[in-house]
Every structure is written in C-alpha cells, then in structure tokens.
Amino acid sequence: MKNYQAPQDLLKDRVILVTGAGQGIGKTAALTFAAHGATVILHGRSVKKLELVYDEIEAAGGPQAAIFPLNLEKAEGKDYETMALAIEQQLGRLDGILHNAAKIERPQPLEDQNLEQWLSLLRINLAAPFALTRACLPLLKAAPDASILMTSETHGHVPTAFWGAFAVAKSGVEALVKIWAQEMEIHPNLRINAVVPGPVQSPQRTRTFPGENRDSLPKAETLMPLYLYLMGRDSRGTSGQVIEVGQE
C-alpha cells in the first residue's frame, strides 16, 4: 500500500471531511485528496489556518473546498448533528472522513495527570471521532463507496509508560474501529480503518520530542499513498484494520 499509485481522478466527485486539516498530516492529506479530485471539507479550530489550506487548494486548481471550524473540546452532540446537516445541505453528500484532529501533551507519569486532563484528552481524541462519525453515518451509508479513516498513534497501539490518557484514547480508537467494522458488515459500501502513522515531521511530534532532529524524520507526504488507497475505491472490502506504517 505504501507504493500505491493513485489515479489522478481517484477521488473525483467525492466529498471528504478532514479533521485537523490546518496543519501536519491533516493538512497534507487535505491537499492530497483535493489534488486527486475530492471536494474537501476542512475542519479545525483555527479559521486562519484553514483559510491558508483553502487558498493552497484553490491555487493548485483543486475543487472548491469548504471550511467548518469546530472546537472539539467544547462540542456537544447537537454540534455534530448540526455539522452533518450543514454538509448535507451545502454539499449534498459525504463519501469519507479522515479523523486526524488530536490533542497531545508532553509525556508524564499517570500520577501527575489529573481528571480534567483525562477528560479533555479523551473527549478530543476518542469521543469526538465517535460523535462525528455517528452524526455523519446517514450520509456515509447513502454514498456508493464510503471510507472512514481514524488516526491512531504508536504509543496507543502499543501502550507505553508516560503517555497516559493520550495512549488510552488512541487504544480506544483502535477498539472503536474494530467494533464498528463488525457492525458495518451489513453495509458493503461502507468501511472503517485506522492508521498508525509512526514518527513523521509534524507540529505534534515537535511538541512531544522537542530535542529531536526534525529533518531526520519522514515528511507527511510519504504517508499519502496509503491514505489515498484507504480513502479510494481500491480498498473496498478492507475494514476493521489497524495499519501500522512500515508493517503494511
């Protein structure tokens, strides 16, 4: 899959929602999906960052993107329902979601984390992907070929000391994918998978490994053949998988 050669029109006429699209992997994926024909819905907290991504897509000649800002830490169920309704009213369809928005803190022992940190990290990294997917399910079920892609993380895939609530949330994401894949078996047009990207150049990586030589890491672009494969038609029938980059 890492050597997948995506046709230029792989995502033509598809509408794909990317959360956390203002920076890092989310931004790279949004630009890549648009370059392959998708109308991309850009989600994030910072409208300014999303507008810059919007402008890049426009400058590259991609389909006109849409911007949907939403603070996942404060969002309630009705906010996700409103977002799904707006997508239906403004774009008429939804063919895929890449859940990439995340909140991460510097590693620390569990005994140093408090309840408020746990609730915040679980809300953004686990509850939000669930709630947004659930709200968008009617649109995804109506699509002829729909893909939901969750982002896991190395320290959640293999739970590791000092990663606390973040690792627990990402482990939960993997469980969520496996459970939902089983429940979606009656919908052959719909699939859900997770990717463990591994170390790549990103703002979050810089925050958690501040002394690391950033240039020694792969760029987010190296992940895009896999992301295109999982989002496009060629991955139809692949569901419930947690794919670790370098192990696929």
Rosetta blueprint (number, residue, H / E / L):
1 M L
2 K L
3 N L
4 Y L
5 Q L
6 A L
7 P L
8 Q L
9 D L
10 L L
11 L L
12 K L
13 D L
14 R L
15 V E
16 I E
17 L E
18 V E
19 T L
20 G L
21 A L
22 G L
23 Q L
24 G H
25 I H
26 G H
27 K H
28 T H
29 A H
30 A H
31 L H
32 T H
33 F H
34 A H
35 A H
36 H L
37 G L
38 A L
39 T E
40 V E
41 I E
42 L E
43 H E
44 G E
45 R L
46 S L
47 V H
48 K H
49 K H
50 L H
51 E H
52 L H
53 V H
54 Y H
55 D H
56 E H
57 I H
58 E H
59 A H
60 A L
61 G L
62 G L
63 P L
64 Q L
65 A L
66 A E
67 I E
68 F E
69 P E
70 L L
71 N L
72 L L
73 E L
74 K L
75 A L
76 E L
77 G H
78 K H
79 D H
80 Y H
81 E H
82 T H
83 M H
84 A H
85 L H
86 A H
87 I H
88 E H
89 Q H
90 Q H
91 L H
92 G L
93 R L
94 L L
95 D L
96 G E
97 I E
98 L E
99 H E
100 N L
101 A L
102 A L
103 K L
104 I L
105 E L
106 R L
107 P L
108 Q L
109 P L
110 L H
111 E H
112 D H
113 Q L
114 N L
115 L H
116 E H
117 Q H
118 W H
119 L H
120 S H
121 L H
122 L H
123 R H
124 I H
125 N H
126 L H
127 A H
128 A H
129 P H
130 F H
131 A H
132 L H
133 T H
134 R H
135 A H
136 C H
137 L H
138 P H
139 L H
140 L H
141 K H
142 A H
143 A L
144 P L
145 D L
146 A E
147 S E
148 I E
149 L E
150 M E
151 T E
152 S L
153 E L
154 T H
155 H H
156 G H
157 H H
158 V L
159 P L
160 T L
161 A L
162 F L
163 W L
164 G H
165 A H
166 F H
167 A H
168 V H
169 A H
170 K H
171 S H
172 G H
173 V H
174 E H
175 A H
176 L H
177 V H
178 K H
179 I H
180 W H
181 A H
182 Q H
183 E H
184 M L
185 E L
186 I L
187 H L
188 P L
189 N L
190 L E
191 R E
192 I E
193 N E
194 A E
195 V E
196 V E
197 P L
198 G L
199 P L
200 V L
201 Q L
202 S L
203 P H
204 Q H
205 R H
206 T H
207 R H
208 T H
209 F L
210 P L
211 G L
212 E L
213 N L
214 R H
215 D H
216 S H
217 L L
218 P L
219 K L
220 A H
221 E H
222 T H
223 L H
224 M H
225 P H
226 L H
227 Y H
228 L H
229 Y H
230 L H
231 M H
232 G L
233 R H
234 D H
235 S H
236 R L
237 G L
238 T L
239 S L
240 G L
241 Q L
242 V E
243 I E
244 E E
245 V L
246 G L
247 Q L
248 E L
